[in-house]
Structure formats: structure tokens, C-alpha cells
Amino acid sequence: MKPQIEIFQTNVSDPSKAQIILNKIERTYPKYEVNFDLEDCDRILRVSSLNPIDMSGLQGLLKHFDVTSEVLV
């Protein structure tokens, strides 16, 4: 089975904030693999899962942390 992968452009620039967000995503969605690439100009958040990704829930979680996110195609 091929994983679903979503890539988000974010406004996260602080590594410690990124880690807090990653920890929350991993606790909320334990089957997701997530990481930030803060070196990228778009401050990428990558999410992959063998299960469907809960886009509205994930974006709501990011909004809770005052993170703006936009899905990149």
C-alpha cells in the first residue's frame, strides 16, 4: 500500500516550536510520520500515513498553535 503524503507550507521558524507541534501531532495521530524542514524557504511540514490523513483535524491543530498552513501541490 502506498502512503498518502501531504506537504504544507507553514510560518514556523522556531525549532523549539516545531518540536512542540510535532510532539502534539504524533500524540494525536500516532500512525502519521511527520517532520519539519525549517531550512526550506517554505518551512515545510511533511505528513505521511498509510491511512487517510485527517486534513481538517490537522489544519485545526496547526491553527491552535497559530500556524498558518497551505497545502503545496
Secondary structure, DSSP 8 states (H G I E B T S, - for coil): ---EEEEEEE----HHHHHHHHHHHHHH-TT-EEEEETTSTT-EEEEEESS---HHHHHHHHHHTT--EEEE-
